[in-house]
């Protein structure tokens, strides 16, 4: 529209094809190229004339050819298209060009294949991010393996002599520290990824990874607290009332919601007094109680998370539905490495409730449980101003 | 009985097997790790050789009481069928091997078509692949067992393969050597060979034909490694003429 008063440029379809921001290939039914665009030639160095009559797999690495032949070609034939296929094209000077390809068959009314169109996008950056994600997953799995090893060691250590105890503690302390660094990298990596333009599902995946990171971080904290051997004399706390407690509790809930998106956690906070406490520790206590409720509570009943103050004390309760705790398990509930269901729960090492009760003691508080077929309720109470500094 | 090869599942036969339903009872299955198979049944040790897959095939045949049946195997399943037929000779009266290779790696005078380095590169590239990649990441990261639909929506509806298993299967496939098994086959055997098959060349197919005693080879007017998809009518006609 040359006369357009707003100066809208004209689109030339021939030029759009030739110089589109993506590569185009058209394949005959026998798979040979009969048309391609200038953009693709610019990327891979073969002229359009050189590409004529070649097969797509001649542009791939040997591995890519096998893959194309065994995976993508069947898919194309069966569903008439494929999307987002990762391929490496080999350029004329022998370099690899990572691309993503979409393809679509065009058939006549009788269902005979007329030709296949292939659209090609450069994907070097994206491939790198995906590589990173895979590497992160591998690292997370390795870290999980190490955590299990630490657990075995810690469990074995319980029955061994004092002499071994020190070595065990050192080992776990070092291991815990070493686990934190890769975990921090994973965490940073996921945050960086969220700043990129991600597809909806990639965003979901990264959010879930963040949930797992925070769960694992809690796990490491618990193991370290236990291993550092402070539990006999109570846990170390630094009490002050400089900051409000509620945001800490809210953050704990937010993190757990990310990790368990299908579960409902209802919060009722009414903290109207100053509380002298170690907020990080109270957060850890709450996280352990909620983690316990997520693991053992009925999935279809919301978890209640209550926190309130009166003139004298702070009370935090976590309530879940589901089967009651068996009476014989009650008196061992707060023992280290106790796990109610006896199964190998992926959620924890059986330290959560133990640590929670130790944190309660360090605040001159109490942690009690009441369990019935209606609900299981853990209640933590502490004075607003505990004596001493733990 | 139709057995699919590496890279896909029983959908591979969708254009072929229906043509036999009138005259035959057809049996289709997914190897462990592919399609609708139970991934939990995957056993690293058992499936570290093709014999593990051949045992499965024999097990299916025994379970169904197959006797003097016709086995149709594509790609690596050709050799899986060869092994099963040696193990339980009465199960299959005849074998149809589509694009078979008794050994993919070059070795001495034998030309399989691939070097060690090329196979390693293939195994590497499996990790970069999207279709499989999503299936790997889906259960591992999305995969709260209470939300299976999250994993589901990420994967393809056809040719689903678990990438970790696919990678192991690729290694087993491309490292396998069944040349010594060929002479032990007693069933009548038809070899269907395509032109320009980069995975199993005519030379490789001819080797299989020369070493299986009662065998014949038909060269199809089709290119590539999957004539069951690219030229299903020819495949059907050749099998019908043979059985």
Contacts between the chains, C-beta under 8 A, distances in Angstrom:
chain1	res1	chain2	res2	distance
A	30	B	223	6.4
A	31	B	223	7.0
A	31	B	224	7.2
A	57	B	198	6.8
A	61	B	121	6.4
A	61	B	125	7.3
A	62	B	114	7.4
A	62	B	118	4.4
A	62	B	121	6.4
A	62	B	122	7.1
A	63	B	118	6.7
A	63	B	121	4.2
A	63	B	122	3.7
A	63	B	123	7.9
A	63	B	124	6.9
A	63	B	125	4.3
A	64	B	125	6.3
A	65	B	198	5.4
A	66	B	122	5.3
A	66	B	198	7.1
A	66	B	199	6.0
A	67	B	7	7.7
A	67	B	122	6.9
A	67	B	125	6.0
A	67	B	126	7.4
A	67	B	129	6.7
A	69	B	7	7.9
A	69	B	198	6.2
A	69	B	199	5.9
A	69	B	224	6.2
A	69	B	225	4.7
A	69	B	226	7.1
A	70	B	5	7.1
A	70	B	6	5.6
A	70	B	7	3.1
A	70	B	8	7.1
A	70	B	75	7.4
A	70	B	199	7.1
A	70	B	225	6.8
A	70	B	226	7.9
A	71	B	7	4.5
A	71	B	8	7.2
A	71	B	129	7.3
A	71	B	131	6.5
A	71	B	132	7.8
A	71	B	159	6.6
A	71	B	161	8.0
A	72	B	131	7.8
A	73	B	224	6.6
A	73	B	225	7.9
A	73	B	226	6.3
A	73	B	229	7.5
A	73	B	230	8.0
A	74	B	7	6.7
A	74	B	8	4.8
A	74	B	11	7.7
A	74	B	12	6.3
A	74	B	158	7.6
A	74	B	159	5.8
A	74	B	226	5.6
A	74	B	229	5.5
A	75	B	8	7.9
A	75	B	131	7.2
A	75	B	156	6.8
A	75	B	158	5.8
A	75	B	159	5.4
A	77	B	226	7.4
A	77	B	229	4.3
A	77	B	230	6.6
A	78	B	11	5.9
A	78	B	14	6.9
A	78	B	158	4.8
A	78	B	159	7.3
A	78	B	229	7.0
A	79	B	157	7.3
A	79	B	158	5.7
A	82	B	131	7.7
A	84	B	130	5.1
A	85	B	129	7.8
A	85	B	130	6.1
A	85	B	131	6.8
A	86	B	128	5.2
A	86	B	129	5.6
A	86	B	130	4.8
A	86	B	133	7.7
A	88	B	125	7.1
A	98	B	128	7.9
A	100	B	130	7.6
A	127	B	128	6.5
A	130	B	128	7.3
A	130	B	133	7.0
A	131	B	128	7.5
A	133	B	137	7.3
A	134	B	127	6.5
A	134	B	133	7.6
A	134	B	137	7.9
A	137	B	137	7.1
A	137	B	140	6.2
A	137	B	141	6.9
A	201	B	153	7.7
A	201	B	154	6.4
A	204	B	142	6.9
A	204	B	150	7.4
A	205	B	137	6.5
A	205	B	141	5.1
A	205	B	142	6.3
A	208	B	141	5.6
A	208	B	142	6.1
A	209	B	141	6.1
A	212	B	141	7.8
A	260	B	144	7.2
A	261	B	144	8.0
A	261	B	147	7.6
A	262	B	144	6.7
A	262	B	146	5.7
A	262	B	147	5.5
A	299	B	146	6.2
